[in-house]
């Protein structure tokens, strides 16, 4: 399991460049929802897949939805997103 910092470094290696405001949104969401790194990383991944770039408000909204529904794992998040048709995966 990767930390958020490790995941961002991994994505940077894949060519995703995050601006300072995006990093701020990521860590704001982490502290605001008290979500695990696994859920934060999943929300980042789903945001990038849905938006083709990082959209801070989309990310925070998705993270809030996952946290309020007590989703704790990546597989649980993907299942929830598919069931609720939140994103076309």
PyMOL Python script that loads the backbone (N, CA, C, O; Angstrom):
from pymol import cmd

cmd.read_pdbstr("""\
ATOM      1  N   UNK A   1       0.849  -1.187   0.000  1.00  0.00           N
ATOM      2  CA  UNK A   1       0.000   0.000   0.000  1.00  0.00           C
ATOM      3  C   UNK A   1       0.889   1.243   0.000  1.00  0.00           C
ATOM      4  O   UNK A   1       1.796   1.370   0.823  1.00  0.00           O
ATOM      5  N   UNK A   2       0.624   2.134  -0.909  1.00  0.00           N
ATOM      6  CA  UNK A   2       1.421   3.354  -1.047  1.00  0.00           C
ATOM      7  C   UNK A   2       0.850   4.489  -0.221  1.00  0.00           C
ATOM      8  O   UNK A   2      -0.362   4.628  -0.057  1.00  0.00           O
ATOM      9  N   UNK A   3       1.764   5.296   0.294  1.00  0.00           N
ATOM     10  CA  UNK A   3       1.328   6.543   0.922  1.00  0.00           C
ATOM     11  C   UNK A   3       0.892   7.489  -0.191  1.00  0.00           C
ATOM     12  O   UNK A   3       1.196   7.262  -1.362  1.00  0.00           O
ATOM     13  N   UNK A   4       0.187   8.538   0.177  1.00  0.00           N
ATOM     14  CA  UNK A   4      -0.216   9.540  -0.816  1.00  0.00           C
ATOM     15  C   UNK A   4       1.019  10.140  -1.474  1.00  0.00           C
ATOM     16  O   UNK A   4       1.041  10.338  -2.689  1.00  0.00           O
ATOM     17  N   UNK A   5       2.032  10.425  -0.691  1.00  0.00           N
ATOM     18  CA  UNK A   5       3.264  11.007  -1.233  1.00  0.00           C
ATOM     19  C   UNK A   5       3.898  10.068  -2.253  1.00  0.00           C
ATOM     20  O   UNK A   5       4.316  10.502  -3.326  1.00  0.00           O
ATOM     21  N   UNK A   6       3.968   8.764  -1.911  1.00  0.00           N
ATOM     22  CA  UNK A   6       4.531   7.773  -2.835  1.00  0.00           C
ATOM     23  C   UNK A   6       3.703   7.689  -4.113  1.00  0.00           C
ATOM     24  O   UNK A   6       4.253   7.581  -5.209  1.00  0.00           O
ATOM     25  N   UNK A   7       2.379   7.737  -3.970  1.00  0.00           N
ATOM     26  CA  UNK A   7       1.495   7.647  -5.129  1.00  0.00           C
ATOM     27  C   UNK A   7       1.676   8.856  -6.048  1.00  0.00           C
ATOM     28  O   UNK A   7       1.710   8.706  -7.269  1.00  0.00           O
ATOM     29  N   UNK A   8       1.792  10.044  -5.470  1.00  0.00           N
ATOM     30  CA  UNK A   8       2.016  11.248  -6.281  1.00  0.00           C
ATOM     31  C   UNK A   8       3.355  11.175  -7.016  1.00  0.00           C
ATOM     32  O   UNK A   8       3.471  11.598  -8.166  1.00  0.00           O
ATOM     33  N   UNK A   9       4.354  10.636  -6.337  1.00  0.00           N
ATOM     34  CA  UNK A   9       5.667  10.458  -6.970  1.00  0.00           C
ATOM     35  C   UNK A   9       5.567   9.445  -8.119  1.00  0.00           C
ATOM     36  O   UNK A   9       6.149   9.649  -9.183  1.00  0.00           O
ATOM     37  N   UNK A  10       4.828   8.357  -7.897  1.00  0.00           N
ATOM     38  CA  UNK A  10       4.595   7.347  -8.925  1.00  0.00           C
ATOM     39  C   UNK A  10       3.909   7.987 -10.145  1.00  0.00           C
ATOM     40  O   UNK A  10       4.321   7.754 -11.282  1.00  0.00           O
ATOM     41  N   UNK A  11       2.873   8.785  -9.907  1.00  0.00           N
ATOM     42  CA  UNK A  11       2.153   9.440 -11.009  1.00  0.00           C
ATOM     43  C   UNK A  11       3.044  10.432 -11.751  1.00  0.00           C
ATOM     44  O   UNK A  11       2.954  10.567 -12.972  1.00  0.00           O
ATOM     45  N   UNK A  12       3.899  11.120 -11.012  1.00  0.00           N
ATOM     46  CA  UNK A  12       4.831  12.050 -11.648  1.00  0.00           C
ATOM     47  C   UNK A  12       5.731  11.295 -12.617  1.00  0.00           C
ATOM     48  O   UNK A  12       6.039  11.783 -13.704  1.00  0.00           O
ATOM     49  N   UNK A  13       6.152  10.096 -12.210  1.00  0.00           N
ATOM     50  CA  UNK A  13       6.961   9.250 -13.083  1.00  0.00           C
ATOM     51  C   UNK A  13       6.216   8.810 -14.336  1.00  0.00           C
ATOM     52  O   UNK A  13       6.833   8.495 -15.353  1.00  0.00           O
ATOM     53  N   UNK A  14       4.893   8.789 -14.260  1.00  0.00           N
ATOM     54  CA  UNK A  14       4.050   8.430 -15.412  1.00  0.00           C
ATOM     55  C   UNK A  14       3.692   9.647 -16.264  1.00  0.00           C
ATOM     56  O   UNK A  14       2.993   9.523 -17.270  1.00  0.00           O
ATOM     57  N   UNK A  15       4.175  10.828 -15.855  1.00  0.00           N
ATOM     58  CA  UNK A  15       3.964  12.020 -16.648  1.00  0.00           C
ATOM     59  C   UNK A  15       2.899  12.980 -16.138  1.00  0.00           C
ATOM     60  O   UNK A  15       2.640  14.007 -16.766  1.00  0.00           O
ATOM     61  N   UNK A  16       2.276  12.658 -15.003  1.00  0.00           N
ATOM     62  CA  UNK A  16       1.278  13.575 -14.440  1.00  0.00           C
ATOM     63  C   UNK A  16       1.985  14.626 -13.593  1.00  0.00           C
ATOM     64  O   UNK A  16       2.691  14.303 -12.638  1.00  0.00           O
ATOM     65  N   UNK A  17       1.783  15.879 -13.956  1.00  0.00           N
ATOM     66  CA  UNK A  17       2.374  16.972 -13.200  1.00  0.00           C
ATOM     67  C   UNK A  17       1.275  17.640 -12.378  1.00  0.00           C
ATOM     68  O   UNK A  17       0.287  18.122 -12.932  1.00  0.00           O
ATOM     69  N   UNK A  18       1.443  17.667 -11.092  1.00  0.00           N
ATOM     70  CA  UNK A  18       0.461  18.292 -10.206  1.00  0.00           C
ATOM     71  C   UNK A  18       0.956  19.671  -9.802  1.00  0.00           C
ATOM     72  O   UNK A  18       2.080  19.819  -9.322  1.00  0.00           O
ATOM     73  N   UNK A  19       0.118  20.673  -9.997  1.00  0.00           N
ATOM     74  CA  UNK A  19       0.442  22.027  -9.571  1.00  0.00           C
ATOM     75  C   UNK A  19       0.275  22.120  -8.053  1.00  0.00           C
ATOM     76  O   UNK A  19      -0.308  21.238  -7.423  1.00  0.00           O
ATOM     77  N   UNK A  20       0.798  23.203  -7.483  1.00  0.00           N
ATOM     78  CA  UNK A  20       0.707  23.396  -6.027  1.00  0.00           C
ATOM     79  C   UNK A  20      -0.733  23.380  -5.529  1.00  0.00           C
ATOM     80  O   UNK A  20      -1.016  22.824  -4.468  1.00  0.00           O
ATOM     81  N   UNK A  21      -1.654  23.992  -6.297  1.00  0.00           N
ATOM     82  CA  UNK A  21      -3.045  24.014  -5.848  1.00  0.00           C
ATOM     83  C   UNK A  21      -3.646  22.606  -5.825  1.00  0.00           C
ATOM     84  O   UNK A  21      -4.456  22.293  -4.953  1.00  0.00           O
ATOM     85  N   UNK A  22      -3.252  21.758  -6.777  1.00  0.00           N
ATOM     86  CA  UNK A  22      -3.743  20.372  -6.801  1.00  0.00           C
ATOM     87  C   UNK A  22      -3.230  19.613  -5.577  1.00  0.00           C
ATOM     88  O   UNK A  22      -3.985  18.877  -4.941  1.00  0.00           O
ATOM     89  N   UNK A  23      -1.976  19.786  -5.253  1.00  0.00           N
ATOM     90  CA  UNK A  23      -1.397  19.145  -4.061  1.00  0.00           C
ATOM     91  C   UNK A  23      -2.143  19.630  -2.821  1.00  0.00           C
ATOM     92  O   UNK A  23      -2.439  18.850  -1.915  1.00  0.00           O
ATOM     93  N   UNK A  24      -2.442  20.925  -2.795  1.00  0.00           N
ATOM     94  CA  UNK A  24      -3.209  21.486  -1.678  1.00  0.00           C
ATOM     95  C   UNK A  24      -4.573  20.845  -1.551  1.00  0.00           C
ATOM     96  O   UNK A  24      -4.992  20.509  -0.443  1.00  0.00           O
ATOM     97  N   UNK A  25      -5.283  20.666  -2.667  1.00  0.00           N
ATOM     98  CA  UNK A  25      -6.592  20.009  -2.649  1.00  0.00           C
ATOM     99  C   UNK A  25      -6.473  18.575  -2.141  1.00  0.00           C
ATOM    100  O   UNK A  25      -7.296  18.116  -1.349  1.00  0.00           O
ATOM    101  N   UNK A  26      -5.449  17.881  -2.600  1.00  0.00           N
ATOM    102  CA  UNK A  26      -5.275  16.479  -2.200  1.00  0.00           C
ATOM    103  C   UNK A  26      -5.122  16.376  -0.684  1.00  0.00           C
ATOM    104  O   UNK A  26      -5.777  15.552  -0.046  1.00  0.00           O
ATOM    105  N   UNK A  27      -4.268  17.204  -0.116  1.00  0.00           N
ATOM    106  CA  UNK A  27      -4.045  17.104   1.330  1.00  0.00           C
ATOM    107  C   UNK A  27      -5.164  17.749   2.148  1.00  0.00           C
ATOM    108  O   UNK A  27      -5.419  17.339   3.280  1.00  0.00           O
ATOM    109  N   UNK A  28      -5.832  18.758   1.579  1.00  0.00           N
ATOM    110  CA  UNK A  28      -7.023  19.287   2.232  1.00  0.00           C
ATOM    111  C   UNK A  28      -8.068  18.183   2.348  1.00  0.00           C
ATOM    112  O   UNK A  28      -8.650  17.985   3.415  1.00  0.00           O
ATOM    113  N   UNK A  29      -8.307  17.464   1.255  1.00  0.00           N
ATOM    114  CA  UNK A  29      -9.284  16.376   1.260  1.00  0.00           C
ATOM    115  C   UNK A  29      -8.923  15.284   2.234  1.00  0.00           C
ATOM    116  O   UNK A  29      -9.788  14.729   2.911  1.00  0.00           O
ATOM    117  N   UNK A  30      -7.639  14.976   2.304  1.00  0.00           N
ATOM    118  CA  UNK A  30      -7.170  13.936   3.234  1.00  0.00           C
ATOM    119  C   UNK A  30      -7.493  14.327   4.670  1.00  0.00           C
ATOM    120  O   UNK A  30      -8.013  13.511   5.431  1.00  0.00           O
ATOM    121  N   UNK A  31      -7.195  15.554   5.044  1.00  0.00           N
ATOM    122  CA  UNK A  31      -7.429  15.999   6.420  1.00  0.00           C
ATOM    123  C   UNK A  31      -8.913  16.245   6.690  1.00  0.00           C
ATOM    124  O   UNK A  31      -9.401  15.962   7.784  1.00  0.00           O
ATOM    125  N   UNK A  32      -9.622  16.766   5.706  1.00  0.00           N
ATOM    126  CA  UNK A  32     -11.043  17.081   5.854  1.00  0.00           C
ATOM    127  C   UNK A  32     -11.880  15.821   6.064  1.00  0.00           C
ATOM    128  O   UNK A  32     -12.806  15.814   6.876  1.00  0.00           O
ATOM    129  N   UNK A  33     -11.550  14.754   5.328  1.00  0.00           N
ATOM    130  CA  UNK A  33     -12.340  13.518   5.415  1.00  0.00           C
ATOM    131  C   UNK A  33     -11.722  12.483   6.352  1.00  0.00           C
ATOM    132  O   UNK A  33     -12.379  11.511   6.725  1.00  0.00           O
ATOM    133  N   UNK A  34     -10.472  12.687   6.730  1.00  0.00           N
ATOM    134  CA  UNK A  34      -9.741  11.721   7.548  1.00  0.00           C
ATOM    135  C   UNK A  34      -9.701  10.346   6.876  1.00  0.00           C
ATOM    136  O   UNK A  34      -9.694   9.318   7.552  1.00  0.00           O
ATOM    137  N   UNK A  35      -9.675  10.338   5.547  1.00  0.00           N
ATOM    138  CA  UNK A  35      -9.660   9.089   4.783  1.00  0.00           C
ATOM    139  C   UNK A  35      -8.263   8.488   4.785  1.00  0.00           C
ATOM    140  O   UNK A  35      -7.264   9.183   4.971  1.00  0.00           O
ATOM    141  N   UNK A  36      -8.221   7.185   4.575  1.00  0.00           N
ATOM    142  CA  UNK A  36      -6.943   6.469   4.511  1.00  0.00           C
ATOM    143  C   UNK A  36      -6.215   6.825   3.215  1.00  0.00           C
ATOM    144  O   UNK A  36      -6.817   7.330   2.268  1.00  0.00           O
ATOM    145  N   UNK A  37      -4.920   6.554   3.192  1.00  0.00           N
ATOM    146  CA  UNK A  37      -4.140   6.781   1.977  1.00  0.00           C
ATOM    147  C   UNK A  37      -4.712   5.966   0.823  1.00  0.00           C
ATOM    148  O   UNK A  37      -4.720   6.432  -0.316  1.00  0.00           O
ATOM    149  N   UNK A  38      -5.186   4.762   1.103  1.00  0.00           N
ATOM    150  CA  UNK A  38      -5.759   3.911   0.055  1.00  0.00           C
ATOM    151  C   UNK A  38      -6.959   4.591  -0.613  1.00  0.00           C
ATOM    152  O   UNK A  38      -7.089   4.558  -1.837  1.00  0.00           O
ATOM    153  N   UNK A  39      -7.821   5.196   0.177  1.00  0.00           N
ATOM    154  CA  UNK A  39      -8.997   5.885  -0.369  1.00  0.00           C
ATOM    155  C   UNK A  39      -8.590   7.181  -1.066  1.00  0.00           C
ATOM    156  O   UNK A  39      -9.145   7.519  -2.112  1.00  0.00           O
ATOM    157  N   UNK A  40      -7.637   7.903  -0.505  1.00  0.00           N
ATOM    158  CA  UNK A  40      -7.143   9.126  -1.152  1.00  0.00           C
ATOM    159  C   UNK A  40      -6.567   8.786  -2.524  1.00  0.00           C
ATOM    160  O   UNK A  40      -6.893   9.435  -3.518  1.00  0.00           O
ATOM    161  N   UNK A  41      -5.716   7.775  -2.574  1.00  0.00           N
ATOM    162  CA  UNK A  41      -5.094   7.374  -3.840  1.00  0.00           C
ATOM    163  C   UNK A  41      -6.149   6.933  -4.854  1.00  0.00           C
ATOM    164  O   UNK A  41      -6.039   7.238  -6.041  1.00  0.00           O
ATOM    165  N   UNK A  42      -7.163   6.219  -4.388  1.00  0.00           N
ATOM    166  CA  UNK A  42      -8.240   5.778  -5.275  1.00  0.00           C
ATOM    167  C   UNK A  42      -9.019   6.974  -5.811  1.00  0.00           C
ATOM    168  O   UNK A  42      -9.364   7.012  -6.992  1.00  0.00           O
ATOM    169  N   UNK A  43      -9.295   7.947  -4.953  1.00  0.00           N
ATOM    170  CA  UNK A  43     -10.014   9.144  -5.392  1.00  0.00           C
ATOM    171  C   UNK A  43      -9.186   9.937  -6.411  1.00  0.00           C
ATOM    172  O   UNK A  43      -9.737  10.475  -7.370  1.00  0.00           O
ATOM    173  N   UNK A  44      -7.883  10.009  -6.208  1.00  0.00           N
ATOM    174  CA  UNK A  44      -7.006  10.666  -7.184  1.00  0.00           C
ATOM    175  C   UNK A  44      -7.082   9.925  -8.516  1.00  0.00           C
ATOM    176  O   UNK A  44      -7.259  10.540  -9.568  1.00  0.00           O
ATOM    177  N   UNK A  45      -6.946   8.598  -8.461  1.00  0.00           N
ATOM    178  CA  UNK A  45      -6.992   7.769  -9.676  1.00  0.00           C
ATOM    179  C   UNK A  45      -8.316   7.945 -10.426  1.00  0.00           C
ATOM    180  O   UNK A  45      -8.325   8.142 -11.641  1.00  0.00           O
ATOM    181  N   UNK A  46      -9.424   7.875  -9.701  1.00  0.00           N
ATOM    182  CA  UNK A  46     -10.747   7.998 -10.335  1.00  0.00           C
ATOM    183  C   UNK A  46     -10.958   9.397 -10.909  1.00  0.00           C
ATOM    184  O   UNK A  46     -11.586   9.552 -11.956  1.00  0.00           O
ATOM    185  N   UNK A  47     -10.435  10.413 -10.224  1.00  0.00           N
ATOM    186  CA  UNK A  47     -10.531  11.786 -10.729  1.00  0.00           C
ATOM    187  C   UNK A  47      -9.782  11.914 -12.044  1.00  0.00           C
ATOM    188  O   UNK A  47     -10.293  12.494 -13.002  1.00  0.00           O
ATOM    189  N   UNK A  48      -8.570  11.373 -12.091  1.00  0.00           N
ATOM    190  CA  UNK A  48      -7.776  11.451 -13.320  1.00  0.00           C
ATOM    191  C   UNK A  48      -8.448  10.690 -14.455  1.00  0.00           C
ATOM    192  O   UNK A  48      -8.428  11.144 -15.600  1.00  0.00           O
ATOM    193  N   UNK A  49      -9.041   9.542 -14.154  1.00  0.00           N
ATOM    194  CA  UNK A  49      -9.712   8.750 -15.192  1.00  0.00           C
ATOM    195  C   UNK A  49     -10.961   9.463 -15.706  1.00  0.00           C
ATOM    196  O   UNK A  49     -11.230   9.454 -16.907  1.00  0.00           O
ATOM    197  N   UNK A  50     -11.712  10.068 -14.818  1.00  0.00           N
ATOM    198  CA  UNK A  50     -12.966  10.715 -15.210  1.00  0.00           C
ATOM    199  C   UNK A  50     -12.737  12.050 -15.892  1.00  0.00           C
ATOM    200  O   UNK A  50     -13.412  12.376 -16.868  1.00  0.00           O
ATOM    201  N   UNK A  51     -11.783  12.828 -15.381  1.00  0.00           N
ATOM    202  CA  UNK A  51     -11.598  14.201 -15.838  1.00  0.00           C
ATOM    203  C   UNK A  51     -10.444  14.365 -16.834  1.00  0.00           C
ATOM    204  O   UNK A  51     -10.312  15.416 -17.461  1.00  0.00           O
ATOM    205  N   UNK A  52      -9.624  13.346 -16.978  1.00  0.00           N
ATOM    206  CA  UNK A  52      -8.428  13.377 -17.846  1.00  0.00           C
ATOM    207  C   UNK A  52      -7.354  14.339 -17.353  1.00  0.00           C
ATOM    208  O   UNK A  52      -6.307  14.487 -17.984  1.00  0.00           O
ATOM    209  N   UNK A  53      -7.616  14.982 -16.237  1.00  0.00           N
ATOM    210  CA  UNK A  53      -6.641  15.826 -15.554  1.00  0.00           C
ATOM    211  C   UNK A  53      -7.132  15.944 -14.110  1.00  0.00           C
ATOM    212  O   UNK A  53      -8.203  15.433 -13.781  1.00  0.00           O
ATOM    213  N   UNK A  54      -6.379  16.599 -13.263  1.00  0.00           N
ATOM    214  CA  UNK A  54      -6.804  16.699 -11.869  1.00  0.00           C
ATOM    215  C   UNK A  54      -7.738  17.881 -11.692  1.00  0.00           C
ATOM    216  O   UNK A  54      -7.379  19.018 -11.999  1.00  0.00           O
ATOM    217  N   UNK A  55      -8.936  17.611 -11.195  1.00  0.00           N
ATOM    218  CA  UNK A  55      -9.948  18.624 -10.903  1.00  0.00           C
ATOM    219  C   UNK A  55     -10.194  18.577  -9.402  1.00  0.00           C
ATOM    220  O   UNK A  55     -10.810  17.640  -8.894  1.00  0.00           O
ATOM    221  N   UNK A  56      -9.708  19.592  -8.697  1.00  0.00           N
ATOM    222  CA  UNK A  56      -9.764  19.588  -7.240  1.00  0.00           C
ATOM    223  C   UNK A  56     -11.159  19.476  -6.664  1.00  0.00           C
ATOM    224  O   UNK A  56     -11.373  18.732  -5.707  1.00  0.00           O
ATOM    225  N   UNK A  57     -12.117  20.204  -7.230  1.00  0.00           N
ATOM    226  CA  UNK A  57     -13.476  20.149  -6.675  1.00  0.00           C
ATOM    227  C   UNK A  57     -14.125  18.795  -6.928  1.00  0.00           C
ATOM    228  O   UNK A  57     -14.866  18.295  -6.081  1.00  0.00           O
ATOM    229  N   UNK A  58     -13.854  18.198  -8.083  1.00  0.00           N
ATOM    230  CA  UNK A  58     -14.372  16.853  -8.376  1.00  0.00           C
ATOM    231  C   UNK A  58     -13.787  15.852  -7.377  1.00  0.00           C
ATOM    232  O   UNK A  58     -14.507  15.031  -6.808  1.00  0.00           O
ATOM    233  N   UNK A  59     -12.475  15.935  -7.176  1.00  0.00           N
ATOM    234  CA  UNK A  59     -11.777  15.049  -6.243  1.00  0.00           C
ATOM    235  C   UNK A  59     -12.352  15.154  -4.829  1.00  0.00           C
ATOM    236  O   UNK A  59     -12.651  14.135  -4.206  1.00  0.00           O
ATOM    237  N   UNK A  60     -12.507  16.371  -4.324  1.00  0.00           N
ATOM    238  CA  UNK A  60     -13.013  16.555  -2.957  1.00  0.00           C
ATOM    239  C   UNK A  60     -14.444  16.020  -2.854  1.00  0.00           C
ATOM    240  O   UNK A  60     -14.797  15.381  -1.863  1.00  0.00           O
ATOM    241  N   UNK A  61     -15.256  16.277  -3.862  1.00  0.00           N
ATOM    242  CA  UNK A  61     -16.631  15.774  -3.861  1.00  0.00           C
ATOM    243  C   UNK A  61     -16.660  14.248  -3.855  1.00  0.00           C
ATOM    244  O   UNK A  61     -17.419  13.646  -3.095  1.00  0.00           O
ATOM    245  N   UNK A  62     -15.847  13.625  -4.687  1.00  0.00           N
ATOM    246  CA  UNK A  62     -15.774  12.168  -4.732  1.00  0.00           C
ATOM    247  C   UNK A  62     -15.285  11.626  -3.389  1.00  0.00           C
ATOM    248  O   UNK A  62     -15.832  10.654  -2.868  1.00  0.00           O
ATOM    249  N   UNK A  63     -14.270  12.249  -2.843  1.00  0.00           N
ATOM    250  CA  UNK A  63     -13.723  11.822  -1.557  1.00  0.00           C
ATOM    251  C   UNK A  63     -14.759  11.940  -0.442  1.00  0.00           C
ATOM    252  O   UNK A  63     -14.885  11.041   0.389  1.00  0.00           O
ATOM    253  N   UNK A  64     -15.500  13.048  -0.423  1.00  0.00           N
ATOM    254  CA  UNK A  64     -16.573  13.228   0.570  1.00  0.00           C
ATOM    255  C   UNK A  64     -17.626  12.124   0.437  1.00  0.00           C
ATOM    256  O   UNK A  64     -18.102  11.590   1.438  1.00  0.00           O
ATOM    257  N   UNK A  65     -17.981  11.789  -0.799  1.00  0.00           N
ATOM    258  CA  UNK A  65     -18.974  10.742  -1.038  1.00  0.00           C
ATOM    259  C   UNK A  65     -18.475   9.397  -0.527  1.00  0.00           C
ATOM    260  O   UNK A  65     -19.220   8.667   0.128  1.00  0.00           O
ATOM    261  N   UNK A  66     -17.237   9.068  -0.818  1.00  0.00           N
ATOM    262  CA  UNK A  66     -16.676   7.800  -0.349  1.00  0.00           C
ATOM    263  C   UNK A  66     -16.612   7.770   1.175  1.00  0.00           C
ATOM    264  O   UNK A  66     -16.971   6.771   1.799  1.00  0.00           O
ATOM    265  N   UNK A  67     -16.154   8.872   1.772  1.00  0.00           N
ATOM    266  CA  UNK A  67     -16.020   8.928   3.233  1.00  0.00           C
ATOM    267  C   UNK A  67     -17.383   8.861   3.914  1.00  0.00           C
ATOM    268  O   UNK A  67     -17.536   8.158   4.912  1.00  0.00           O
ATOM    269  N   UNK A  68     -18.371   9.579   3.393  1.00  0.00           N
ATOM    270  CA  UNK A  68     -19.691   9.593   4.038  1.00  0.00           C
ATOM    271  C   UNK A  68     -20.399   8.250   3.918  1.00  0.00           C
ATOM    272  O   UNK A  68     -21.307   7.955   4.695  1.00  0.00           O
ATOM    273  N   UNK A  69     -19.991   7.441   2.954  1.00  0.00           N
ATOM    274  CA  UNK A  69     -20.553   6.099   2.797  1.00  0.00           C
ATOM    275  C   UNK A  69     -19.659   5.030   3.433  1.00  0.00           C
ATOM    276  O   UNK A  69     -19.851   3.832   3.228  1.00  0.00           O
ATOM    277  N   UNK A  70     -18.684   5.498   4.205  1.00  0.00           N
ATOM    278  CA  UNK A  70     -17.786   4.625   4.969  1.00  0.00           C
ATOM    279  C   UNK A  70     -17.063   3.584   4.097  1.00  0.00           C
ATOM    280  O   UNK A  70     -16.887   2.433   4.499  1.00  0.00           O
ATOM    281  N   UNK A  71     -16.656   4.009   2.914  1.00  0.00           N
ATOM    282  CA  UNK A  71     -15.893   3.146   2.018  1.00  0.00           C
ATOM    283  C   UNK A  71     -14.447   3.146   2.510  1.00  0.00           C
ATOM    284  O   UNK A  71     -13.845   4.205   2.686  1.00  0.00           O
ATOM    285  N   UNK A  72     -13.896   1.958   2.729  1.00  0.00           N
ATOM    286  CA  UNK A  72     -12.570   1.863   3.353  1.00  0.00           C
ATOM    287  C   UNK A  72     -11.479   1.288   2.455  1.00  0.00           C
ATOM    288  O   UNK A  72     -10.297   1.407   2.779  1.00  0.00           O
ATOM    289  N   UNK A  73     -11.853   0.660   1.322  1.00  0.00           N
ATOM    290  CA  UNK A  73     -10.853   0.012   0.476  1.00  0.00           C
ATOM    291  C   UNK A  73     -11.003   0.452  -0.972  1.00  0.00           C
ATOM    292  O   UNK A  73     -12.052   0.956  -1.375  1.00  0.00           O
ATOM    293  N   UNK A  74      -9.945   0.256  -1.749  1.00  0.00           N
ATOM    294  CA  UNK A  74      -9.976   0.586  -3.172  1.00  0.00           C
ATOM    295  C   UNK A  74     -11.051  -0.231  -3.868  1.00  0.00           C
ATOM    296  O   UNK A  74     -11.843   0.310  -4.640  1.00  0.00           O
ATOM    297  N   UNK A  75     -11.085  -1.540  -3.599  1.00  0.00           N
ATOM    298  CA  UNK A  75     -12.086  -2.391  -4.262  1.00  0.00           C
ATOM    299  C   UNK A  75     -13.496  -1.979  -3.854  1.00  0.00           C
ATOM    300  O   UNK A  75     -14.409  -1.997  -4.680  1.00  0.00           O
ATOM    301  N   UNK A  76     -13.681  -1.611  -2.600  1.00  0.00           N
ATOM    302  CA  UNK A  76     -14.978  -1.131  -2.145  1.00  0.00           C
ATOM    303  C   UNK A  76     -15.367   0.164  -2.837  1.00  0.00           C
ATOM    304  O   UNK A  76     -16.532   0.367  -3.177  1.00  0.00           O
ATOM    305  N   UNK A  77     -14.389   1.042  -3.046  1.00  0.00           N
ATOM    306  CA  UNK A  77     -14.651   2.318  -3.711  1.00  0.00           C
ATOM    307  C   UNK A  77     -15.060   2.095  -5.163  1.00  0.00           C
ATOM    308  O   UNK A  77     -16.014   2.704  -5.647  1.00  0.00           O
ATOM    309  N   UNK A  78     -14.341   1.228  -5.847  1.00  0.00           N
ATOM    310  CA  UNK A  78     -14.662   0.956  -7.253  1.00  0.00           C
ATOM    311  C   UNK A  78     -16.041   0.308  -7.365  1.00  0.00           C
ATOM    312  O   UNK A  78     -16.827   0.662  -8.244  1.00  0.00           O
ATOM    313  N   UNK A  79     -16.330  -0.630  -6.483  1.00  0.00           N
ATOM    314  CA  UNK A  79     -17.653  -1.274  -6.477  1.00  0.00           C
ATOM    315  C   UNK A  79     -18.751  -0.240  -6.238  1.00  0.00           C
ATOM    316  O   UNK A  79     -19.766  -0.238  -6.935  1.00  0.00           O
ATOM    317  N   UNK A  80     -18.550   0.636  -5.258  1.00  0.00           N
ATOM    318  CA  UNK A  80     -19.523   1.675  -4.929  1.00  0.00           C
ATOM    319  C   UNK A  80     -19.726   2.623  -6.123  1.00  0.00           C
ATOM    320  O   UNK A  80     -20.862   2.947  -6.468  1.00  0.00           O
ATOM    321  N   UNK A  81     -18.646   3.059  -6.741  1.00  0.00           N
ATOM    322  CA  UNK A  81     -18.716   3.971  -7.870  1.00  0.00           C
ATOM    323  C   UNK A  81     -19.488   3.341  -9.023  1.00  0.00           C
ATOM    324  O   UNK A  81     -20.297   4.009  -9.667  1.00  0.00           O
ATOM    325  N   UNK A  82     -19.242   2.049  -9.290  1.00  0.00           N
ATOM    326  CA  UNK A  82     -19.954   1.358 -10.365  1.00  0.00           C
ATOM    327  C   UNK A  82     -21.428   1.194 -10.021  1.00  0.00           C
ATOM    328  O   UNK A  82     -22.296   1.452 -10.854  1.00  0.00           O
ATOM    329  N   UNK A  83     -21.712   0.762  -8.787  1.00  0.00           N
ATOM    330  CA  UNK A  83     -23.103   0.538  -8.378  1.00  0.00           C
ATOM    331  C   UNK A  83     -23.923   1.819  -8.449  1.00  0.00           C
ATOM    332  O   UNK A  83     -25.069   1.802  -8.898  1.00  0.00           O
ATOM    333  N   UNK A  84     -23.342   2.919  -8.010  1.00  0.00           N
ATOM    334  CA  UNK A  84     -24.038   4.210  -7.998  1.00  0.00           C
ATOM    335  C   UNK A  84     -23.932   4.955  -9.316  1.00  0.00           C
ATOM    336  O   UNK A  84     -24.499   6.034  -9.484  1.00  0.00           O
ATOM    337  N   UNK A  85     -23.179   4.347 -10.271  1.00  0.00           N
ATOM    338  CA  UNK A  85     -22.966   4.944 -11.589  1.00  0.00           C
ATOM    339  C   UNK A  85     -22.441   6.371 -11.478  1.00  0.00           C
ATOM    340  O   UNK A  85     -22.880   7.266 -12.200  1.00  0.00           O
ATOM    341  N   UNK A  86     -21.498   6.570 -10.566  1.00  0.00           N
ATOM    342  CA  UNK A  86     -20.910   7.893 -10.373  1.00  0.00           C
ATOM    343  C   UNK A  86     -19.958   8.259 -11.506  1.00  0.00           C
ATOM    344  O   UNK A  86     -19.838   9.425 -11.881  1.00  0.00           O
ATOM    345  N   UNK A  87     -19.286   7.246 -12.045  1.00  0.00           N
ATOM    346  CA  UNK A  87     -18.348   7.439 -13.154  1.00  0.00           C
ATOM    347  C   UNK A  87     -18.543   6.309 -14.148  1.00  0.00           C
ATOM    348  O   UNK A  87     -18.991   5.224 -13.776  1.00  0.00           O
ATOM    349  N   UNK A  88     -18.218   6.549 -15.383  1.00  0.00           N
ATOM    350  CA  UNK A  88     -18.227   5.487 -16.390  1.00  0.00           C
ATOM    351  C   UNK A  88     -16.871   4.793 -16.345  1.00  0.00           C
ATOM    352  O   UNK A  88     -15.900   5.281 -16.923  1.00  0.00           O
ATOM    353  N   UNK A  89     -16.803   3.658 -15.660  1.00  0.00           N
ATOM    354  CA  UNK A  89     -15.539   2.928 -15.553  1.00  0.00           C
ATOM    355  C   UNK A  89     -15.539   1.733 -16.476  1.00  0.00           C
ATOM    356  O   UNK A  89     -14.557   0.992 -16.527  1.00  0.00           O
TER     357      UNK A  89
END
""", "prot")
cmd.dss("prot")
cmd.show_as("cartoon", "prot")
cmd.util.cbc("prot")
cmd.orient("prot")
